[in-house]
Amino acid sequence: MTQGEATVVKNAGSRYELSALPAWTPFPAVLRGRIRLKAGRITNPVAVGDRVRYEIPDGEDTAVITEILPRQNYVIRRSANLSREAHIIAANVDRAWLVVSLYFPEIKLPFLDRILVTCGVYGIPATIVLAKTDLYRDIAREQVDAFHAIYEGAGYQVLETSVVTGEGIDALRAACDGKVNLFSGESGVGKSSLIKALDPSLDPKVGQISEVHLQGKHTTSLYEMYPLASGGFVIDSPGLRGFGLVDLEREEIGKYFPEMLKASAGCRFTPCTHTHEPGCAVKAAVDAGDISPERYASYLSMLEEDKKFR
């Protein structure tokens, strides 16, 4: 029997592929039943990026995953239509690239803010990738500038990209070198196209946009890691249509809005929910324009969501 440790590089439901990174020699694997039973309210016991122990019985070609090693971090969301269950998108990530497009499809800021909060909870550096800028920047410069102001003002980096003109692709490629990078975002924002632009030898599925609703059509149906010829690895995840918070207490949510955390030092009361308390420095910062009303509205919606699932 052969035994070893490797990283999960593909999750296709009940079938997996492993590779002993940084080497890229994927081989098939299945999951031992007792691990699946331990998963509890997690819909997927093993995620792409997980480091695992495995064994290959003599005479067999498929490995059996016997143990999941402790995770450095992970990105998790509440599962669609399963309010008490959660799904791990990826584990052991060095950086998350949150791909958005102001149009085609139209951006939903509360969705982006939920992913940013989740990355903050688990200590994953996050960069916002503004994709498809060739389609709308010249005709919507004011909206693009406003987006930069909101998120750069909150402390996040925003990188403009276009797979058509090549803008931002070299900078993105260089930043991915030597790291395990998660690309995530709503359906149709162009994650797979960006990955292919980073390394044309890769072939992630590329989807189309519904012209009726300007919504992305779901294309990627599995979670998969790819090696970049320039160095590093990227994880392509299915386009998401919702993102519910997990493992976060109501009074903690504001701590993961960097601009609100900074302002909250001046609040009269501790803890402060930043909703109704007198002397709230966060509400004062919103009124003064130092915190964007869009971000504050996202925060309030998260508080309401938290009450709904308790």
C-alpha positions as CSV (number, residue, x, y, z in Angstrom):
1,M,0.0,0.0,0.0
2,T,1.2,3.5,-0.9
3,Q,0.6,6.4,1.5
4,G,1.2,10.1,1.3
5,E,0.0,13.7,1.6
6,A,-1.3,15.8,-1.3
7,T,-3.6,18.8,-2.1
8,V,-7.1,18.5,-3.5
9,V,-7.0,20.1,-7.0
10,K,-10.4,19.1,-8.3
11,N,-13.7,18.4,-6.7
12,A,-16.3,16.8,-9.0
13,G,-18.8,15.8,-6.4
14,S,-17.9,12.3,-5.3
15,R,-14.7,12.2,-7.3
16,Y,-11.5,14.1,-6.6
17,E,-8.0,14.7,-8.0
18,L,-5.0,15.2,-5.8
19,S,-1.5,16.5,-6.5
20,A,1.6,16.9,-4.2
21,L,2.1,20.6,-4.8
22,P,4.1,22.4,-6.0
23,A,4.5,19.4,-8.3
24,W,1.7,19.0,-10.8
25,T,0.9,15.3,-11.2
26,P,-2.8,14.9,-10.6
27,F,-4.2,11.5,-9.8
28,P,-7.8,10.3,-9.0
29,A,-9.1,9.9,-5.5
30,V,-12.3,9.0,-3.6
31,L,-13.4,9.9,0.0
32,R,-13.5,7.5,2.9
33,G,-17.1,7.3,4.2
34,R,-16.4,8.2,7.8
35,I,-15.0,11.6,6.8
36,R,-18.2,12.4,4.9
37,L,-20.2,11.5,8.0
38,K,-18.1,13.9,10.1
39,A,-18.9,16.8,7.9
40,G,-22.1,17.7,9.8
41,R,-23.7,20.8,8.4
42,I,-21.0,21.3,5.8
43,T,-22.3,20.1,2.4
44,N,-18.8,19.3,1.1
45,P,-16.4,17.6,3.5
46,V,-13.4,18.1,1.2
47,A,-12.7,21.3,-0.7
48,V,-10.2,22.2,-3.4
49,G,-7.1,23.4,-1.7
50,D,-7.5,21.0,1.2
51,R,-4.3,19.2,2.2
52,V,-5.1,15.5,2.8
53,R,-3.6,12.2,3.7
54,Y,-4.3,9.3,1.3
55,E,-3.5,5.7,0.7
56,I,-3.5,3.7,-2.5
57,P,-4.2,0.0,-2.1
58,D,-1.9,-2.4,-3.9
59,G,-3.0,-3.0,-7.4
60,E,-5.3,0.0,-7.4
61,D,-5.0,3.3,-9.4
62,T,-7.4,5.4,-7.3
63,A,-6.3,6.9,-3.9
64,V,-8.6,6.9,-0.9
65,I,-8.6,10.1,1.1
66,T,-8.2,9.1,4.8
67,E,-7.7,12.4,6.6
68,I,-8.2,16.1,6.1
69,L,-5.2,18.0,7.5
70,P,-5.9,21.3,9.5
71,R,-6.9,24.2,7.3
72,Q,-4.9,27.4,7.3
73,N,-8.1,29.2,6.2
74,Y,-11.1,28.7,4.0
75,V,-13.9,30.6,2.2
76,I,-17.3,29.5,3.2
77,R,-20.9,30.5,2.4
78,R,-24.3,29.6,3.4
79,S,-25.7,27.0,1.0
80,A,-28.4,28.1,-1.4
81,N,-31.9,27.0,-0.2
82,L,-30.3,25.3,2.8
83,S,-30.3,28.0,5.5
84,R,-28.6,25.9,8.1
85,E,-26.0,24.2,5.9
86,A,-22.8,25.7,4.5
87,H,-20.5,25.1,1.6
88,I,-16.7,25.5,1.6
89,I,-15.6,27.2,-1.7
90,A,-11.9,26.7,-1.2
91,A,-9.3,26.1,1.5
92,N,-5.7,27.2,2.2
93,V,-5.9,30.2,-0.1
94,D,-3.1,32.8,-0.3
95,R,-5.2,35.5,-1.9
96,A,-8.8,35.9,-3.1
97,W,-9.5,37.8,-6.3
98,L,-13.1,38.9,-6.3
99,V,-14.1,39.5,-9.9
100,V,-16.9,42.0,-10.6
101,S,-18.2,43.9,-13.5
102,L,-20.2,47.1,-13.1
103,Y,-22.3,46.0,-16.1
104,F,-22.7,42.8,-18.1
105,P,-23.8,41.6,-15.6
106,E,-24.7,44.5,-13.4
107,I,-22.9,44.5,-10.1
108,K,-24.6,43.8,-6.7
109,L,-22.6,45.5,-4.1
110,P,-24.1,43.6,-1.1
111,F,-23.0,40.4,-2.7
112,L,-19.4,41.7,-3.0
113,D,-19.5,43.0,0.5
114,R,-20.5,39.6,1.9
115,I,-17.5,37.9,0.2
116,L,-15.2,40.7,1.5
117,V,-16.4,40.2,5.0
118,T,-15.9,36.4,4.8
119,C,-12.4,36.8,3.6
120,G,-11.7,39.2,6.5
121,V,-13.1,36.7,9.0
122,Y,-10.7,34.0,7.9
123,G,-7.7,36.3,7.3
124,I,-7.6,35.9,3.5
125,P,-6.2,39.0,1.7
126,A,-8.7,40.1,-1.0
127,T,-8.3,42.2,-4.1
128,I,-11.2,43.4,-6.2
129,V,-10.8,42.8,-9.9
130,L,-13.0,45.1,-12.0
131,A,-13.4,43.2,-15.2
132,K,-14.7,44.0,-18.7
133,T,-13.7,47.6,-18.4
134,D,-13.4,47.9,-22.2
135,L,-17.2,47.5,-22.4
136,Y,-18.3,50.4,-20.2
137,R,-15.5,52.5,-18.8
138,D,-15.5,55.3,-21.4
139,I,-19.3,55.6,-21.2
140,A,-19.6,55.2,-17.5
141,R,-16.5,56.8,-16.2
142,E,-18.3,58.5,-13.3
143,Q,-19.7,55.2,-12.1
144,V,-16.2,53.6,-12.4
145,D,-14.7,56.4,-10.4
146,A,-17.4,56.1,-7.8
147,F,-16.8,52.4,-7.4
148,H,-13.0,53.1,-6.9
149,A,-13.9,55.7,-4.3
150,I,-16.2,53.4,-2.3
151,Y,-13.8,50.4,-2.1
152,E,-10.4,52.1,-2.1
153,G,-11.8,54.4,0.5
154,A,-12.7,51.3,2.6
155,G,-9.1,50.1,2.2
156,Y,-9.3,47.6,-0.6
157,Q,-7.3,47.5,-3.8
158,V,-9.2,47.6,-7.1
159,L,-7.5,46.4,-10.2
160,E,-9.1,47.3,-13.6
161,T,-8.8,44.5,-16.2
162,S,-9.9,43.7,-19.8
163,V,-9.2,40.4,-21.5
164,V,-9.9,42.2,-24.8
165,T,-7.3,45.0,-24.5
166,G,-5.0,43.1,-22.1
167,E,-5.3,45.9,-19.5
168,G,-4.2,44.7,-16.0
169,I,-3.5,41.2,-17.1
170,D,0.3,41.4,-16.7
171,A,-0.1,42.9,-13.2
172,L,-2.6,40.2,-12.2
173,R,-0.4,37.5,-13.5
174,A,2.6,38.8,-11.6
175,A,0.6,39.0,-8.4
176,C,-0.5,35.4,-8.7
177,D,3.0,34.1,-9.0
178,G,4.0,31.6,-6.2
179,K,0.5,31.7,-4.6
180,V,-2.7,29.7,-4.4
181,N,-5.2,32.2,-5.8
182,L,-9.0,31.9,-5.6
183,F,-11.1,33.5,-8.3
184,S,-14.6,34.1,-7.2
185,G,-17.6,36.2,-8.1
186,E,-21.1,36.2,-9.5
187,S,-22.1,34.2,-12.6
188,G,-21.0,35.8,-15.9
189,V,-18.5,38.3,-14.5
190,G,-15.6,36.7,-16.5
191,K,-13.6,34.7,-14.0
192,S,-12.8,31.9,-16.5
193,S,-11.9,34.3,-19.2
194,L,-9.5,36.0,-16.9
195,I,-7.9,32.7,-16.0
196,K,-7.5,31.9,-19.7
197,A,-5.9,35.3,-20.3
198,L,-3.4,34.6,-17.5
199,D,-2.4,31.4,-19.2
200,P,-3.8,30.7,-22.7
201,S,-2.9,27.0,-22.4
202,L,-5.7,26.6,-19.8
203,D,-9.2,25.8,-20.8
204,P,-11.7,26.8,-18.1
205,K,-15.3,27.0,-19.3
206,V,-16.3,30.4,-20.5
207,G,-20.0,31.4,-20.3
208,Q,-22.4,33.8,-22.0
209,I,-24.6,36.6,-20.7
210,S,-28.4,36.5,-20.8
211,E,-29.3,39.7,-22.8
212,V,-32.8,39.7,-21.2
213,H,-31.6,40.1,-17.6
214,L,-27.9,40.9,-18.1
215,Q,-27.2,38.0,-15.7
216,G,-24.5,35.5,-16.1
217,K,-25.3,31.9,-17.2
218,H,-23.9,29.3,-14.8
219,T,-21.0,27.6,-16.6
220,T,-18.4,26.2,-14.2
221,S,-20.1,23.3,-12.4
222,L,-17.1,22.1,-10.4
223,Y,-14.2,23.4,-8.4
224,E,-10.8,23.1,-10.0
225,M,-7.3,24.3,-9.5
226,Y,-5.0,25.1,-12.4
227,P,-1.2,25.6,-12.5
228,L,-0.1,28.8,-14.2
229,A,2.8,28.6,-16.6
230,S,4.1,31.8,-15.1
231,G,4.0,30.4,-11.6
232,G,1.4,29.8,-8.9
233,F,-2.0,28.2,-9.0
234,V,-5.6,29.5,-9.6
235,I,-8.8,28.0,-8.3
236,D,-11.8,28.5,-10.6
237,S,-15.1,28.3,-8.7
238,P,-18.7,28.2,-10.0
239,G,-20.4,31.5,-10.5
240,L,-22.4,32.4,-7.4
241,R,-25.9,33.8,-7.3
242,G,-25.9,34.3,-3.5
243,F,-23.6,34.5,-0.6
244,G,-24.8,34.0,3.0
245,L,-22.5,34.6,6.0
246,V,-21.5,31.7,8.2
247,D,-19.8,31.5,11.7
248,L,-20.1,35.3,12.4
249,E,-21.9,36.8,15.4
250,R,-24.2,39.8,14.8
251,E,-22.0,42.1,16.9
252,E,-18.9,41.1,15.0
253,I,-20.0,42.0,11.5
254,G,-19.0,45.7,11.7
255,K,-15.4,44.6,12.6
256,Y,-15.0,43.3,9.1
257,F,-15.9,46.6,7.4
258,P,-12.4,48.3,7.7
259,E,-13.8,51.8,7.4
260,M,-16.4,51.1,10.1
261,L,-14.0,49.5,12.4
262,K,-11.8,52.6,12.3
263,A,-14.6,55.0,12.9
264,S,-16.1,52.8,15.7
265,A,-13.3,53.9,18.1
266,G,-15.3,57.1,18.6
267,C,-18.6,55.4,19.4
268,R,-20.0,56.4,22.8
269,F,-21.1,52.8,23.6
270,T,-19.2,49.5,23.3
271,P,-20.4,47.3,21.8
272,C,-22.3,49.5,19.4
273,T,-24.5,48.1,16.6
274,H,-24.2,51.3,14.6
275,T,-28.0,51.4,14.1
276,H,-29.8,53.3,16.9
277,E,-27.3,54.1,19.6
278,P,-26.7,57.8,20.5
279,G,-23.2,59.0,19.9
280,C,-22.4,56.5,17.2
281,A,-19.4,57.6,15.3
282,V,-20.1,55.2,12.4
283,K,-23.5,56.8,11.7
284,A,-21.9,60.2,12.0
285,A,-19.2,59.1,9.4
286,V,-22.0,58.0,7.1
287,D,-23.8,61.3,7.4
288,A,-20.5,63.1,6.8
289,G,-19.8,61.1,3.6
290,D,-16.7,59.5,5.1
291,I,-18.4,56.0,4.9
292,S,-20.3,55.3,1.7
293,P,-24.1,54.8,2.2
294,E,-23.8,51.8,-0.1
295,R,-21.4,50.0,2.3
296,Y,-23.5,51.0,5.3
297,A,-26.7,49.6,3.6
298,S,-24.8,46.3,3.0
299,Y,-23.9,46.2,6.7
300,L,-27.6,46.7,7.7
301,S,-28.7,44.0,5.3
302,M,-26.2,41.6,6.9
303,L,-27.7,42.3,10.4
304,E,-31.1,41.5,9.1
305,E,-29.9,38.3,7.5
306,D,-28.3,37.3,10.7
307,K,-31.6,37.7,12.6
308,K,-33.4,35.7,9.9
309,F,-31.2,32.6,10.3
310,R,-31.2,32.5,14.1
